[in-house]
Amino acid sequence: MRTVSFSLLRDGAAVVIVVIACPAALFGGSLIGCVGQGFQADCAMNAAFISPVLLLAAGMLAGLVTRGWTGLMLTFVGTLIGMTAILVLSFGVSTTVPLDPISGLIATAWFFAPVSVGYGVGRLVWRLIATRDGGGNPAG
């Protein structure tokens, strides 16, 4: 059986990509969504449409870097770590986020859905590349 070199490094990179993407999608999405409007409630919907695109791209990158059910589980762990990072960062900018468990579960599902779809797209692209190369494993 052939082993894949640097698989631990790839898995770690996928986790780091998703961990960074979660706060970037929230804070960066709200910054991009509120450009020229100021930070008001009206611009919140713009951020709600921009953030999933950033998370989708992060999931796609994670899908290209790692693979399998382990990779999907690691992207979920990365999402949980990223959501915790959002909580910690929100205290730093004095804009706290709700701390109740139901809101946390909803927000985690909201963030993990585009990450997991992006992961699937990344894996599909990887498989298509492998097929073009004659069915070999492009990760090797």
MOLINVEN-V50998 format. One record per pair of residues at least 24 apart in sequence whose C-alpha atoms are under 10 Angstrom apart, sorted by the first residue. I is the first residue (numbers start at 0). J is the second residue. If there is no record, write none. Layout:
<<I;J> <I;J>>
This chain:
<<1;139> <2;139> <3;136> <3;138> <3;139> <4;138> <4;139> <5;138> <5;139> <6;64> <6;65> <6;66> <6;138> <6;139> <7;65> <8;64> <8;65> <9;61> <9;63> <9;64> <9;65> <9;66> <9;70> <10;61> <10;62> <10;64> <10;65> <10;66> <10;69> <10;70> <10;71> <10;73> <10;74> <11;61> <11;64> <11;65> <11;70> <11;73> <11;74> <11;77> <12;60> <12;61> <12;64> <12;65> <13;57> <13;58> <13;59> <13;60> <13;61> <13;62> <13;63> <13;64> <13;65> <13;66> <13;70> <13;71> <13;73> <13;74> <13;77> <13;118> <14;58> <14;61> <14;64> <14;65> <14;70> <14;71> <14;72> <14;73> <14;74> <14;75> <14;76> <14;77> <14;78> <14;80> <14;81> <15;57> <15;61> <15;73> <15;74> <15;77> <15;78> <15;80> <15;81> <16;54> <16;56> <16;57> <16;58> <16;60> <16;61> <16;64> <16;74> <16;77> <16;78> <16;81> <17;54> <17;55> <17;56> <17;57> <17;58> <17;59> <17;60> <17;61> <17;73> <17;74> <17;75> <17;76> <17;77> <17;78> <17;79> <17;80> <17;81> <17;111> <17;114> <18;57> <18;74> <18;75> <18;76> <18;77> <18;78> <18;79> <18;80> <18;81> <18;82> <18;83> <18;84> <18;85> <19;54> <19;57> <19;77> <19;78> <19;80> <19;81> <19;82> <19;84> <19;85> <20;50> <20;53> <20;54> <20;55> <20;56> <20;57> <20;58> <20;77> <20;78> <20;81> <20;82> <20;110> <20;114> <21;50> <21;51> <21;53> <21;54> <21;57> <21;77> <21;78> <21;79> <21;80> <21;81> <21;82> <21;83> <21;84> <21;85> <21;107> <21;110> <21;111> <21;114> <22;50> <22;54> <22;78> <22;81> <22;82> <22;83> <22;84> <22;85> <22;86> <22;88> <22;89> <23;50> <23;53> <23;54> <23;81> <23;85> <24;49> <24;50> <24;51> <24;52> <24;53> <24;54> <24;55> <24;57> <24;85> <24;110> <25;49> <25;50> <25;51> <25;53> <25;54> <25;82> <25;85> <25;110> <26;50> <26;85> <26;88> <26;89> <27;53> <28;52> <28;53> <50;110> <50;113> <51;109> <51;110> <51;111> <51;112> <51;113> <51;114> <51;117> <52;113> <52;114> <52;117> <53;113> <53;114> <53;117> <54;78> <54;109> <54;110> <54;111> <54;112> <54;113> <54;114> <54;115> <54;116> <54;117> <54;118> <55;110> <55;111> <55;112> <55;113> <55;114> <55;115> <55;116> <55;117> <55;118> <55;119> <55;120> <55;121> <56;113> <56;114> <56;116> <56;117> <56;118> <56;120> <56;121> <57;113> <57;114> <57;115> <57;117> <57;118> <57;121> <58;111> <58;112> <58;113> <58;114> <58;115> <58;116> <58;117> <58;118> <58;119> <58;120> <58;121> <58;122> <59;113> <59;114> <59;115> <59;116> <59;117> <59;118> <59;119> <59;120> <59;121> <59;122> <59;123> <59;124> <60;114> <60;117> <60;118> <60;120> <60;121> <60;122> <61;114> <61;115> <61;117> <61;118> <61;119> <61;121> <61;122> <62;114> <62;115> <62;116> <62;117> <62;118> <62;119> <62;120> <62;121> <62;122> <62;123> <62;124> <62;125> <63;117> <63;118> <63;119> <63;120> <63;121> <63;122> <63;123> <63;124> <63;125> <63;126> <63;138> <64;118> <64;121> <64;122> <64;125> <64;138> <65;118> <65;121> <65;122> <65;125> <65;138> <66;118> <66;119> <66;121> <66;122> <66;125> <66;138> <67;118> <67;119> <67;122> <70;118> <71;114> <71;115> <71;118> <71;119> <72;115> <74;111> <74;114> <74;115> <74;118> <75;107> <75;108> <75;110> <75;111> <75;112> <75;114> <75;115> <76;111> <77;111> <77;114> <78;107> <78;108> <78;110> <78;111> <78;114> <78;115> <79;103> <79;104> <79;107> <79;108> <79;110> <79;111> <81;107> <81;110> <82;106> <82;107> <82;110> <82;111> <83;107>>
